[in-house]
Amino acid sequence: MKARKGLFAVAGAVVAAAMLLAGCGAAGGNAPETSETESAAEVDWSAPALFTQHDGSVEEDTYEPIPVDEVTEPWKVCVLFPHVKDPYWLATNYGTLVEAQRDGLEYQLYEAGGYDNLDKQVTQMEDCITQGYDAIVLGAISAKGLCTQIASALDKGIPVVDFINGTDCPDSLENPLFSHALVSFHDLAVTTAEYLIDHSEGGDRSVGFFPGPEGAGWSDAAVEGFNSTIEGTKVSIAVTRRADTGLDTQLALIEDSLKAYPDINTIVGVDIAAEAGVVAARNAGVQDSVDVFAFDIIPGVFDAIVDGDAVGSPTDYTVVQGRMAVDQAVRLLEGQTLRSPIAGPIPEMVTAENAEKIEYTLMFAPRSFQATFQASPES
């Protein structure tokens, strides 16, 4: 097992990918034709990762992508996301897209428009199955809401990679065609809670907690991780408000909570909530007395940390997760046995002290990147 070296070794590779796709596609469009696609095949994005077995045992090592010359076909991969209306899911779009281009795949992305649209995502997944896609990368809206569709895909020999959000489908769990490319949101929230406790230096914290929609596996996991970590400490939750991750929705929740609970001195939440929290605190004139934390990171939160408007957030290296998801799908299609059924990058806390030392495009899509729904080996 290799020692942890941090993710900076990946930086050059992902920077090369960023240059490759920096202007890639208008919203709703296809990836443009480019002679640089061949260069993507040369990118080595090997990354420090955690490999987790079904029994819970974890090994820390380097995740290495499949060599391009081992990809035997232009496999058709269907990618399903809850939405692409915030930078977090744009980063997943970017990561899955650039890896599909690296491997010479047919890439199709469908997004459901938000966490309230489970029925739409169910239909989209059923369409991917009936249309004969070779593999599915699934960012699930609901932990349990797509278990029937997952089982259907696996029964037809279609690999499914559970991506980012996590699922809870026991009947499919140990199917060799079912894998997981993700970082536990439970662990991310624990990381934030532990940093908050240390940062508070024994002082009392009254938290407004905004962890995202109830029923979404990642959000429920974050709630459990944060709550269990602060138990018995001087960090207490004044109010928890849960809803879709739209910016306007989260801003309204936080503004209302700051009015109803004037003792709040800390805002903790999902990335969009933290970004909204900075605005809400400023609008309420309490930015000097309310600290803002996230348990996952997007560019707005990153910029707020650099500017001193937010304290910190762990990064789950979202772009790298996207590349891992596609890599797992390709390996399964090529008949390979995965090293572990669950793999994800090693998270790292981002604060003002280290924010500008971490390569931007390990975490996020290039700032000029727009949602890109289709790509083929010729594009």
MIDRENDO-479123 format. One record per residue (C-alpha): residue number from 0; x, z, y; chain. Coordinates in nm, 4 decimals. Example, Ala and Ser with C-alpha at 12.3 -4.5 7.8 and 13.67 -1.06 7.14 Angstrom:
rec nulo 0; east 1.2300; up 0.7800; north -0.4500; semar A;
rec nulo 1; east 1.3670; up 0.7140; north -0.1060; semar A;
This chain:
rec nulo 0; east 0.0000; up 0.0000; north 0.0000; semar A;
rec nulo 1; east 0.1373; up -0.0997; north 0.3392; semar A;
rec nulo 2; east 0.1656; up 0.1437; north 0.6255; semar A;
rec nulo 3; east -0.0656; up 0.1044; north 0.9233; semar A;
rec nulo 4; east 0.1023; up -0.1005; north 1.1940; semar A;
rec nulo 5; east -0.1935; up -0.1421; north 1.4327; semar A;
rec nulo 6; east -0.3648; up -0.4701; north 1.4928; semar A;
rec nulo 7; east -0.1204; up -0.6130; north 1.7432; semar A;
rec nulo 8; east 0.0361; up -0.8260; north 1.4701; semar A;
rec nulo 9; east -0.2843; up -1.0272; north 1.4683; semar A;
rec nulo 10; east -0.2758; up -1.0904; north 1.8399; semar A;
rec nulo 11; east -0.0831; up -1.4149; north 1.8403; semar A;
rec nulo 12; east -0.3041; up -1.5600; north 1.5717; semar A;
rec nulo 13; east -0.6267; up -1.4756; north 1.7461; semar A;
rec nulo 14; east -0.4930; up -1.5879; north 2.0835; semar A;
rec nulo 15; east -0.4271; up -1.9241; north 1.9227; semar A;
rec nulo 16; east -0.7841; up -1.9266; north 1.7987; semar A;
rec nulo 17; east -0.9055; up -1.8306; north 2.1447; semar A;
rec nulo 18; east -0.7267; up -2.1269; north 2.2961; semar A;
rec nulo 19; east -0.8764; up -2.3460; north 2.0288; semar A;
rec nulo 20; east -1.2374; up -2.2485; north 2.1025; semar A;
rec nulo 21; east -1.2250; up -2.1269; north 2.4605; semar A;
rec nulo 22; east -1.4540; up -2.4041; north 2.5800; semar A;
rec nulo 23; east -1.6466; up -2.4426; north 2.2587; semar A;
rec nulo 24; east -2.0066; up -2.5521; north 2.2886; semar A;
rec nulo 25; east -2.2880; up -2.4897; north 2.5295; semar A;
rec nulo 26; east -2.5585; up -2.2408; north 2.4440; semar A;
rec nulo 27; east -2.7666; up -2.3808; north 2.1642; semar A;
rec nulo 28; east -2.5240; up -2.6652; north 2.1128; semar A;
rec nulo 29; east -2.2778; up -2.7857; north 1.8543; semar A;
rec nulo 30; east -1.9046; up -2.7289; north 1.8528; semar A;
rec nulo 31; east -1.7442; up -3.0173; north 2.0446; semar A;
rec nulo 32; east -1.5212; up -3.2688; north 1.8790; semar A;
rec nulo 33; east -1.1596; up -3.1606; north 1.9048; semar A;
rec nulo 34; east -0.8288; up -3.2736; north 1.7633; semar A;
rec nulo 35; east -0.7245; up -2.9093; north 1.7675; semar A;
rec nulo 36; east -0.9406; up -2.8172; north 1.4674; semar A;
rec nulo 37; east -0.6453; up -2.8799; north 1.2394; semar A;
rec nulo 38; east -0.4474; up -2.6201; north 1.4344; semar A;
rec nulo 39; east -0.7050; up -2.3562; north 1.3431; semar A;
rec nulo 40; east -0.6097; up -2.3996; north 0.9767; semar A;
rec nulo 41; east -0.2624; up -2.2733; north 1.0630; semar A;
rec nulo 42; east -0.3816; up -1.9486; north 1.2213; semar A;
rec nulo 43; east -0.2778; up -1.6352; north 1.0322; semar A;
rec nulo 44; east -0.5112; up -1.3545; north 1.1310; semar A;
rec nulo 45; east -0.3967; up -1.0992; north 0.8722; semar A;
rec nulo 46; east -0.5128; up -0.7569; north 0.9871; semar A;
rec nulo 47; east -0.4858; up -0.3883; north 0.8930; semar A;
rec nulo 48; east -0.8072; up -0.2990; north 0.7102; semar A;
rec nulo 49; east -0.9882; up -0.0445; north 0.4976; semar A;
rec nulo 50; east -1.0839; up -0.1555; north 0.1453; semar A;
rec nulo 51; east -1.3701; up 0.0531; north 0.0039; semar A;
rec nulo 52; east -1.4901; up 0.0581; north -0.3561; semar A;
rec nulo 53; east -1.8413; up 0.1403; north -0.4758; semar A;
rec nulo 54; east -1.7247; up 0.4881; north -0.5794; semar A;
rec nulo 55; east -1.6237; up 0.5605; north -0.2194; semar A;
rec nulo 56; east -1.2481; up 0.5415; north -0.2713; semar A;
rec nulo 57; east -1.0700; up 0.3838; north 0.0237; semar A;
rec nulo 58; east -0.7356; up 0.2084; north 0.0497; semar A;
rec nulo 59; east -0.5626; up 0.1102; north 0.3716; semar A;
rec nulo 60; east -0.3758; up -0.2191; north 0.3558; semar A;
rec nulo 61; east -0.3480; up -0.5626; north 0.5145; semar A;
rec nulo 62; east -0.6383; up -0.8053; north 0.4796; semar A;
rec nulo 63; east -0.5043; up -1.1551; north 0.4307; semar A;
rec nulo 64; east -0.7268; up -1.4655; north 0.4598; semar A;
rec nulo 65; east -0.7545; up -1.7172; north 0.1801; semar A;
rec nulo 66; east -0.4913; up -1.9923; north 0.2075; semar A;
rec nulo 67; east -0.6564; up -2.3077; north 0.3366; semar A;
rec nulo 68; east -0.5252; up -2.5145; north 0.0472; semar A;
rec nulo 69; east -0.7321; up -2.2949; north -0.1883; semar A;
rec nulo 70; east -1.0584; up -2.4014; north -0.0188; semar A;
rec nulo 71; east -1.1735; up -2.6849; north -0.2435; semar A;
rec nulo 72; east -1.4941; up -2.7986; north -0.0697; semar A;
rec nulo 73; east -1.6543; up -2.8166; north 0.2769; semar A;
rec nulo 74; east -1.8908; up -2.5356; north 0.1802; semar A;
rec nulo 75; east -2.2136; up -2.4944; north 0.3778; semar A;
rec nulo 76; east -2.2437; up -2.1441; north 0.5234; semar A;
rec nulo 77; east -2.5608; up -2.0093; north 0.6828; semar A;
rec nulo 78; east -2.5053; up -1.7272; north 0.9330; semar A;
rec nulo 79; east -2.7954; up -1.5005; north 1.0366; semar A;
rec nulo 80; east -2.7756; up -1.2698; north 1.3397; semar A;
rec nulo 81; east -3.0329; up -1.0438; north 1.5077; semar A;
rec nulo 82; east -2.9603; up -1.2236; north 1.8372; semar A;
rec nulo 83; east -2.6806; up -1.3627; north 2.0503; semar A;
rec nulo 84; east -2.7991; up -1.2164; north 2.3794; semar A;
rec nulo 85; east -2.5075; up -0.9807; north 2.4332; semar A;
rec nulo 86; east -2.1283; up -1.0102; north 2.4157; semar A;
rec nulo 87; east -2.1061; up -0.8134; north 2.0915; semar A;
rec nulo 88; east -2.2935; up -1.0763; north 1.8943; semar A;
rec nulo 89; east -2.1192; up -1.3550; north 2.0850; semar A;
rec nulo 90; east -1.7952; up -1.2077; north 1.9488; semar A;
rec nulo 91; east -1.9357; up -1.2256; north 1.5964; semar A;
rec nulo 92; east -2.0430; up -1.5844; north 1.6621; semar A;
rec nulo 93; east -1.6920; up -1.6657; north 1.7776; semar A;
rec nulo 94; east -1.5201; up -1.4921; north 1.4863; semar A;
rec nulo 95; east -1.7378; up -1.6515; north 1.2174; semar A;
rec nulo 96; east -1.7186; up -1.9918; north 1.3847; semar A;
rec nulo 97; east -1.3419; up -2.0093; north 1.4213; semar A;
rec nulo 98; east -1.2933; up -1.8999; north 1.0608; semar A;
rec nulo 99; east -1.5416; up -2.1624; north 0.9414; semar A;
rec nulo 100; east -1.3426; up -2.4227; north 1.1334; semar A;
rec nulo 101; east -1.0192; up -2.2914; north 0.9857; semar A;
rec nulo 102; east -1.1562; up -2.3354; north 0.6352; semar A;
rec nulo 103; east -1.3223; up -2.6720; north 0.6985; semar A;
rec nulo 104; east -1.6792; up -2.5503; north 0.6451; semar A;
rec nulo 105; east -2.0250; up -2.6611; north 0.7529; semar A;
rec nulo 106; east -2.1427; up -2.3816; north 0.9847; semar A;
rec nulo 107; east -2.5002; up -2.3066; north 1.0854; semar A;
rec nulo 108; east -2.6048; up -2.0017; north 1.2874; semar A;
rec nulo 109; east -2.9618; up -1.8779; north 1.3240; semar A;
rec nulo 110; east -3.0529; up -1.5883; north 1.5544; semar A;
rec nulo 111; east -3.3840; up -1.4036; north 1.5493; semar A;
rec nulo 112; east -3.4107; up -1.3187; north 1.9179; semar A;
rec nulo 113; east -3.3900; up -0.9390; north 1.8876; semar A;
rec nulo 114; east -3.4362; up -0.6356; north 1.6665; semar A;
rec nulo 115; east -3.8142; up -0.6539; north 1.6936; semar A;
rec nulo 116; east -3.8198; up -0.9853; north 1.5064; semar A;
rec nulo 117; east -3.7637; up -0.8914; north 1.1438; semar A;
rec nulo 118; east -4.0294; up -1.1380; north 1.0244; semar A;
rec nulo 119; east -3.8425; up -1.4207; north 1.1944; semar A;
rec nulo 120; east -3.5140; up -1.3275; north 1.0302; semar A;
rec nulo 121; east -3.6855; up -1.3034; north 0.6913; semar A;
rec nulo 122; east -3.8155; up -1.6572; north 0.7394; semar A;
rec nulo 123; east -3.4739; up -1.7797; north 0.8537; semar A;
rec nulo 124; east -3.3077; up -1.6372; north 0.5437; semar A;
rec nulo 125; east -3.5703; up -1.7876; north 0.3174; semar A;
rec nulo 126; east -3.5065; up -2.1229; north 0.4862; semar A;
rec nulo 127; east -3.1322; up -2.0896; north 0.4238; semar A;
rec nulo 128; east -3.2043; up -2.0303; north 0.0550; semar A;
rec nulo 129; east -3.4464; up -2.3214; north 0.0166; semar A;
rec nulo 130; east -3.2265; up -2.5588; north 0.2184; semar A;
rec nulo 131; east -2.9412; up -2.5134; north -0.0261; semar A;
rec nulo 132; east -2.6734; up -2.3396; north 0.1755; semar A;
rec nulo 133; east -2.3793; up -2.2360; north -0.0405; semar A;
rec nulo 134; east -2.3401; up -1.8871; north 0.1091; semar A;
rec nulo 135; east -2.5110; up -1.6583; north 0.3598; semar A;
rec nulo 136; east -2.3499; up -1.4250; north 0.6125; semar A;
rec nulo 137; east -2.6192; up -1.1736; north 0.7101; semar A;
rec nulo 138; east -2.6235; up -0.9538; north 1.0182; semar A;
rec nulo 139; east -2.9422; up -0.7758; north 0.9132; semar A;
rec nulo 140; east -3.2046; up -0.6573; north 1.1597; semar A;
rec nulo 141; east -3.3254; up -0.3938; north 0.9115; semar A;
rec nulo 142; east -3.1367; up -0.2018; north 0.6456; semar A;
rec nulo 143; east -3.4144; up -0.2484; north 0.3910; semar A;
rec nulo 144; east -3.6197; up -0.5322; north 0.5354; semar A;
rec nulo 145; east -3.4303; up -0.8199; north 0.3723; semar A;
rec nulo 146; east -3.3679; up -0.6772; north 0.0254; semar A;
rec nulo 147; east -3.6124; up -0.9211; north -0.1361; semar A;
rec nulo 148; east -3.4402; up -1.2186; north 0.0264; semar A;
rec nulo 149; east -3.0951; up -1.0890; north -0.0658; semar A;
rec nulo 150; east -3.2036; up -1.0557; north -0.4295; semar A;
rec nulo 151; east -3.3537; up -1.4040; north -0.4218; semar A;
rec nulo 152; east -3.0300; up -1.5564; north -0.2906; semar A;
rec nulo 153; east -2.8184; up -1.3746; north -0.5470; semar A;
rec nulo 154; east -3.0515; up -1.4808; north -0.8287; semar A;
rec nulo 155; east -2.9893; up -1.8411; north -0.7248; semar A;
rec nulo 156; east -2.6113; up -1.7888; north -0.7301; semar A;
rec nulo 157; east -2.5770; up -1.7844; north -0.3504; semar A;
rec nulo 158; east -2.3206; up -1.5287; north -0.2284; semar A;
rec nulo 159; east -2.4434; up -1.2969; north 0.0462; semar A;
rec nulo 160; east -2.2050; up -1.1147; north 0.2800; semar A;
rec nulo 161; east -2.3622; up -0.8124; north 0.4482; semar A;
rec nulo 162; east -2.2110; up -0.8258; north 0.7956; semar A;
rec nulo 163; east -2.1765; up -0.5668; north 1.0756; semar A;
rec nulo 164; east -2.5136; up -0.3890; north 1.0550; semar A;
rec nulo 165; east -2.5251; up -0.2876; north 0.6909; semar A;
rec nulo 166; east -2.8072; up -0.3016; north 0.4366; semar A;
rec nulo 167; east -2.9588; up -0.0583; north 0.1897; semar A;
rec nulo 168; east -3.0562; up -0.2655; north -0.1145; semar A;
rec nulo 169; east -2.9654; up -0.0650; north -0.4273; semar A;
rec nulo 170; east -3.0793; up -0.3321; north -0.6731; semar A;
rec nulo 171; east -2.8269; up -0.5802; north -0.5323; semar A;
rec nulo 172; east -2.5488; up -0.3366; north -0.4512; semar A;
rec nulo 173; east -2.3159; up -0.4077; north -0.7438; semar A;
rec nulo 174; east -2.3911; up -0.7774; north -0.7820; semar A;
rec nulo 175; east -2.0505; up -0.9528; north -0.7792; semar A;
rec nulo 176; east -2.1854; up -1.2115; north -0.5325; semar A;
rec nulo 177; east -2.2806; up -0.9425; north -0.2769; semar A;
rec nulo 178; east -2.0122; up -0.8083; north -0.0443; semar A;
rec nulo 179; east -1.9795; up -0.6282; north 0.2866; semar A;
rec nulo 180; east -1.7634; up -0.7107; north 0.5894; semar A;
rec nulo 181; east -1.8170; up -0.4224; north 0.8257; semar A;
rec nulo 182; east -1.6915; up -0.1095; north 0.9930; semar A;
rec nulo 183; east -1.9142; up 0.1926; north 0.9418; semar A;
rec nulo 184; east -2.1116; up 0.2750; north 1.2561; semar A;
rec nulo 185; east -2.1286; up 0.6276; north 1.1170; semar A;
rec nulo 186; east -1.7507; up 0.6431; north 1.1431; semar A;
rec nulo 187; east -1.7465; up 0.4798; north 1.4861; semar A;
rec nulo 188; east -1.9905; up 0.7404; north 1.6176; semar A;
rec nulo 189; east -1.7856; up 1.0187; north 1.4592; semar A;
rec nulo 190; east -1.4780; up 0.8817; north 1.6373; semar A;
rec nulo 191; east -1.6621; up 0.8903; north 1.9698; semar A;
rec nulo 192; east -1.7975; up 1.2411; north 1.9095; semar A;
rec nulo 193; east -1.4559; up 1.3766; north 1.8165; semar A;
rec nulo 194; east -1.2978; up 1.2218; north 2.1249; semar A;
rec nulo 195; east -1.5786; up 1.3588; north 2.3432; semar A;
rec nulo 196; east -1.5276; up 1.7096; north 2.2052; semar A;
rec nulo 197; east -1.1521; up 1.6927; north 2.2687; semar A;
rec nulo 198; east -1.1991; up 1.5343; north 2.6109; semar A;
rec nulo 199; east -1.4393; up 1.8135; north 2.7113; semar A;
rec nulo 200; east -1.1700; up 2.0791; north 2.6550; semar A;
rec nulo 201; east -1.4244; up 2.3431; north 2.5636; semar A;
rec nulo 202; east -1.6705; up 2.2660; north 2.8415; semar A;
rec nulo 203; east -2.0435; up 2.2284; north 2.7880; semar A;
rec nulo 204; east -2.1792; up 1.8793; north 2.7450; semar A;
rec nulo 205; east -2.5447; up 1.7825; north 2.7872; semar A;
rec nulo 206; east -2.5788; up 1.4363; north 2.6378; semar A;
rec nulo 207; east -2.8265; up 1.1591; north 2.6928; semar A;
rec nulo 208; east -2.8007; up 0.9692; north 2.3634; semar A;
rec nulo 209; east -2.9035; up 0.6021; north 2.3429; semar A;
rec nulo 210; east -2.8073; up 0.4748; north 1.9965; semar A;
rec nulo 211; east -3.0235; up 0.1633; north 1.9663; semar A;
rec nulo 212; east -3.3326; up 0.0769; north 1.7618; semar A;
rec nulo 213; east -3.4759; up 0.3081; north 1.5009; semar A;
rec nulo 214; east -3.4675; up 0.1583; north 1.1509; semar A;
rec nulo 215; east -3.1615; up -0.0584; north 1.2108; semar A;
rec nulo 216; east -2.9060; up 0.0567; north 0.9526; semar A;
rec nulo 217; east -2.6125; up 0.0628; north 1.1930; semar A;
rec nulo 218; east -2.8068; up 0.2625; north 1.4526; semar A;
rec nulo 219; east -2.9374; up 0.5178; north 1.2037; semar A;
rec nulo 220; east -2.5835; up 0.5601; north 1.0693; semar A;
rec nulo 221; east -2.4486; up 0.6175; north 1.4200; semar A;
rec nulo 222; east -2.7124; up 0.8824; north 1.4876; semar A;
rec nulo 223; east -2.6228; up 1.0702; north 1.1708; semar A;
rec nulo 224; east -2.2497; up 1.0487; north 1.2394; semar A;
rec nulo 225; east -2.2712; up 1.1654; north 1.6001; semar A;
rec nulo 226; east -2.5207; up 1.4449; north 1.5362; semar A;
rec nulo 227; east -2.3317; up 1.5875; north 1.2393; semar A;
rec nulo 228; east -2.0018; up 1.5870; north 1.4290; semar A;
rec nulo 229; east -2.1260; up 1.7746; north 1.7371; semar A;
rec nulo 230; east -2.3086; up 2.0382; north 1.5332; semar A;
rec nulo 231; east -2.1756; up 2.3839; north 1.6184; semar A;
rec nulo 232; east -1.9872; up 2.2647; north 1.9281; semar A;
rec nulo 233; east -2.0578; up 2.2897; north 2.2998; semar A;
rec nulo 234; east -2.1837; up 1.9332; north 2.2956; semar A;
rec nulo 235; east -2.5640; up 1.9230; north 2.2813; semar A;
rec nulo 236; east -2.8149; up 1.6411; north 2.3087; semar A;
rec nulo 237; east -3.0669; up 1.6735; north 2.5895; semar A;
rec nulo 238; east -3.2610; up 1.3617; north 2.4912; semar A;
rec nulo 239; east -3.2369; up 1.0772; north 2.2404; semar A;
rec nulo 240; east -3.4119; up 0.7533; north 2.3302; semar A;
rec nulo 241; east -3.4148; up 0.4592; north 2.0900; semar A;
rec nulo 242; east -3.5096; up 0.0967; north 2.1525; semar A;
rec nulo 243; east -3.3876; up -0.2629; north 2.1310; semar A;
rec nulo 244; east -3.0433; up -0.3355; north 2.2689; semar A;
rec nulo 245; east -3.1534; up -0.5524; north 2.5599; semar A;
rec nulo 246; east -2.9774; up -0.4535; north 2.8823; semar A;
rec nulo 247; east -3.2972; up -0.4129; north 3.0842; semar A;
rec nulo 248; east -3.4546; up -0.2021; north 2.8092; semar A;
rec nulo 249; east -3.1577; up 0.0334; north 2.7880; semar A;
rec nulo 250; east -3.1235; up 0.0580; north 3.1668; semar A;
rec nulo 251; east -3.4866; up 0.1655; north 3.1990; semar A;
rec nulo 252; east -3.4463; up 0.4283; north 2.9247; semar A;
rec nulo 253; east -3.1378; up 0.5769; north 3.0853; semar A;
rec nulo 254; east -3.2731; up 0.5769; north 3.4403; semar A;
rec nulo 255; east -3.5875; up 0.7557; north 3.3223; semar A;
rec nulo 256; east -3.3834; up 1.0064; north 3.1236; semar A;
rec nulo 257; east -3.1547; up 1.0909; north 3.4159; semar A;
rec nulo 258; east -3.4638; up 1.1696; north 3.6235; semar A;
rec nulo 259; east -3.6334; up 1.3737; north 3.3512; semar A;
rec nulo 260; east -3.3195; up 1.5616; north 3.2428; semar A;
rec nulo 261; east -3.1089; up 1.6297; north 3.5551; semar A;
rec nulo 262; east -2.8662; up 1.8460; north 3.3553; semar A;
rec nulo 263; east -2.7311; up 1.5419; north 3.1681; semar A;
rec nulo 264; east -2.3576; up 1.5163; north 3.2353; semar A;
rec nulo 265; east -2.2708; up 1.2693; north 2.9575; semar A;
rec nulo 266; east -2.4174; up 0.9397; north 2.8435; semar A;
rec nulo 267; east -2.3361; up 0.8225; north 2.4915; semar A;
rec nulo 268; east -2.4758; up 0.5123; north 2.3327; semar A;
rec nulo 269; east -2.4482; up 0.1737; north 2.1730; semar A;
rec nulo 270; east -2.2387; up -0.0720; north 2.3727; semar A;
rec nulo 271; east -2.5214; up -0.2119; north 2.5875; semar A;
rec nulo 272; east -2.6487; up 0.1387; north 2.6590; semar A;
rec nulo 273; east -2.3053; up 0.2440; north 2.7802; semar A;
rec nulo 274; east -2.2835; up -0.0624; north 3.0021; semar A;
rec nulo 275; east -2.6307; up 0.0188; north 3.1378; semar A;
rec nulo 276; east -2.5306; up 0.3840; north 3.1712; semar A;
rec nulo 277; east -2.2579; up 0.2993; north 3.4196; semar A;
rec nulo 278; east -2.5148; up 0.1166; north 3.6335; semar A;
rec nulo 279; east -2.7784; up 0.3880; north 3.5959; semar A;
rec nulo 280; east -2.5355; up 0.6645; north 3.6929; semar A;
rec nulo 281; east -2.4240; up 0.4674; north 3.9963; semar A;
rec nulo 282; east -2.7826; up 0.3934; north 4.1008; semar A;
rec nulo 283; east -2.8687; up 0.7617; north 4.0686; semar A;
rec nulo 284; east -2.5623; up 0.8642; north 4.2673; semar A;
rec nulo 285; east -2.4233; up 1.0746; north 3.9816; semar A;
rec nulo 286; east -2.1332; up 0.8548; north 3.8725; semar A;
rec nulo 287; east -1.8836; up 1.1296; north 3.9644; semar A;
rec nulo 288; east -2.0597; up 1.3931; north 3.7524; semar A;
rec nulo 289; east -2.1709; up 1.1907; north 3.4479; semar A;
rec nulo 290; east -1.9200; up 1.0588; north 3.1925; semar A;
rec nulo 291; east -2.0074; up 0.7489; north 2.9923; semar A;
rec nulo 292; east -1.9010; up 0.6851; north 2.6322; semar A;
rec nulo 293; east -1.9930; up 0.4171; north 2.3785; semar A;
rec nulo 294; east -1.9591; up 0.4128; north 2.0019; semar A;
rec nulo 295; east -1.8827; up 0.0399; north 1.9952; semar A;
rec nulo 296; east -1.7410; up -0.1870; north 2.2581; semar A;
rec nulo 297; east -1.8248; up -0.5048; north 2.4502; semar A;
rec nulo 298; east -1.6454; up -0.6605; north 2.7491; semar A;
rec nulo 299; east -1.8634; up -0.4764; north 3.0022; semar A;
rec nulo 300; east -1.7698; up -0.1420; north 2.8473; semar A;
rec nulo 301; east -1.4045; up -0.2473; north 2.8212; semar A;
rec nulo 302; east -1.3998; up -0.3413; north 3.1900; semar A;
rec nulo 303; east -1.5701; up -0.0130; north 3.2812; semar A;
rec nulo 304; east -1.3014; up 0.1792; north 3.0913; semar A;
rec nulo 305; east -1.0241; up -0.0114; north 3.2691; semar A;
rec nulo 306; east -1.1940; up 0.0490; north 3.6060; semar A;
rec nulo 307; east -1.2458; up 0.4191; north 3.5347; semar A;
rec nulo 308; east -1.6267; up 0.3963; north 3.5269; semar A;
rec nulo 309; east -1.6465; up 0.4818; north 3.1535; semar A;
rec nulo 310; east -1.4283; up 0.7165; north 2.9518; semar A;
rec nulo 311; east -1.3877; up 0.5460; north 2.6152; semar A;
rec nulo 312; east -1.5206; up 0.3680; north 2.3092; semar A;
rec nulo 313; east -1.3847; up 0.2815; north 1.9666; semar A;
rec nulo 314; east -1.3382; up -0.0858; north 1.8909; semar A;
rec nulo 315; east -1.4361; up -0.2237; north 1.5524; semar A;
rec nulo 316; east -1.2392; up -0.5445; north 1.6197; semar A;
rec nulo 317; east -1.5556; up -0.7513; north 1.6061; semar A;
rec nulo 318; east -1.3885; up -1.0928; north 1.6018; semar A;
rec nulo 319; east -1.1747; up -0.9954; north 1.3044; semar A;
rec nulo 320; east -1.4859; up -0.8709; north 1.1221; semar A;
rec nulo 321; east -1.6445; up -1.2122; north 1.1711; semar A;
rec nulo 322; east -1.3456; up -1.3844; north 1.0201; semar A;
rec nulo 323; east -1.3446; up -1.1430; north 0.7272; semar A;
rec nulo 324; east -1.7127; up -1.2161; north 0.6575; semar A;
rec nulo 325; east -1.6573; up -1.5887; north 0.6298; semar A;
rec nulo 326; east -1.3412; up -1.5350; north 0.4287; semar A;
rec nulo 327; east -1.5292; up -1.3200; north 0.1779; semar A;
rec nulo 328; east -1.7988; up -1.5869; north 0.1463; semar A;
rec nulo 329; east -1.5401; up -1.8568; north 0.0812; semar A;
rec nulo 330; east -1.3544; up -1.6469; north -0.1749; semar A;
rec nulo 331; east -1.6777; up -1.5825; north -0.3640; semar A;
rec nulo 332; east -1.7632; up -1.9530; north -0.3558; semar A;
rec nulo 333; east -1.4188; up -2.0307; north -0.4941; semar A;
rec nulo 334; east -1.4832; up -1.7952; north -0.7857; semar A;
rec nulo 335; east -1.2393; up -1.5300; north -0.6747; semar A;
rec nulo 336; east -1.2866; up -1.1586; north -0.7341; semar A;
rec nulo 337; east -1.2744; up -0.9652; north -0.4096; semar A;
rec nulo 338; east -1.0222; up -0.6851; north -0.3819; semar A;
rec nulo 339; east -1.3071; up -0.4521; north -0.2848; semar A;
rec nulo 340; east -1.6788; up -0.5022; north -0.2213; semar A;
rec nulo 341; east -1.6467; up -0.3527; north 0.1271; semar A;
rec nulo 342; east -1.3753; up -0.4332; north 0.3804; semar A;
rec nulo 343; east -1.3392; up -0.3953; north 0.7533; semar A;
rec nulo 344; east -1.0761; up -0.3622; north 1.0249; semar A;
rec nulo 345; east -0.9368; up -0.0194; north 1.1064; semar A;
rec nulo 346; east -1.1130; up 0.0981; north 1.4261; semar A;
rec nulo 347; east -0.9251; up 0.2303; north 1.7274; semar A;
rec nulo 348; east -1.0369; up 0.4385; north 2.0248; semar A;
rec nulo 349; east -1.0070; up 0.2460; north 2.3513; semar A;
rec nulo 350; east -0.9370; up 0.4529; north 2.6640; semar A;
rec nulo 351; east -0.7841; up 0.3915; north 3.0035; semar A;
rec nulo 352; east -0.4449; up 0.4772; north 2.8548; semar A;
rec nulo 353; east -0.4395; up 0.1924; north 2.6005; semar A;
rec nulo 354; east -0.7144; up -0.0540; north 2.6973; semar A;
rec nulo 355; east -0.4910; up -0.3176; north 2.8482; semar A;
rec nulo 356; east -0.2434; up -0.2958; north 2.5591; semar A;
rec nulo 357; east -0.4946; up -0.4211; north 2.3011; semar A;
rec nulo 358; east -0.5303; up -0.7966; north 2.2678; semar A;
rec nulo 359; east -0.8639; up -0.8911; north 2.4220; semar A;
rec nulo 360; east -0.9598; up -1.1590; north 2.1714; semar A;
rec nulo 361; east -0.9135; up -0.9264; north 1.8760; semar A;
rec nulo 362; east -1.2258; up -0.7534; north 2.0041; semar A;
rec nulo 363; east -1.4190; up -1.0144; north 2.1997; semar A;
rec nulo 364; east -1.4815; up -1.3849; north 2.2329; semar A;
rec nulo 365; east -1.2947; up -1.5558; north 2.5152; semar A;
rec nulo 366; east -1.4813; up -1.4970; north 2.8408; semar A;
rec nulo 367; east -1.5748; up -1.8649; north 2.8682; semar A;
rec nulo 368; east -1.7183; up -1.8858; north 2.5144; semar A;
rec nulo 369; east -2.0877; up -1.9701; north 2.4822; semar A;
rec nulo 370; east -2.3125; up -1.9349; north 2.1806; semar A;
rec nulo 371; east -2.2366; up -2.2130; north 1.9313; semar A;
rec nulo 372; east -2.4803; up -2.2718; north 1.6491; semar A;
rec nulo 373; east -2.3370; up -2.5603; north 1.4512; semar A;
rec nulo 374; east -1.9996; up -2.6935; north 1.3475; semar A;
rec nulo 375; east -1.8769; up -2.9266; north 1.0791; semar A;
rec nulo 376; east -1.5350; up -3.0261; north 0.9460; semar A;
rec nulo 377; east -1.5480; up -3.3337; north 1.1679; semar A;
rec nulo 378; east -1.6126; up -3.1381; north 1.4881; semar A;
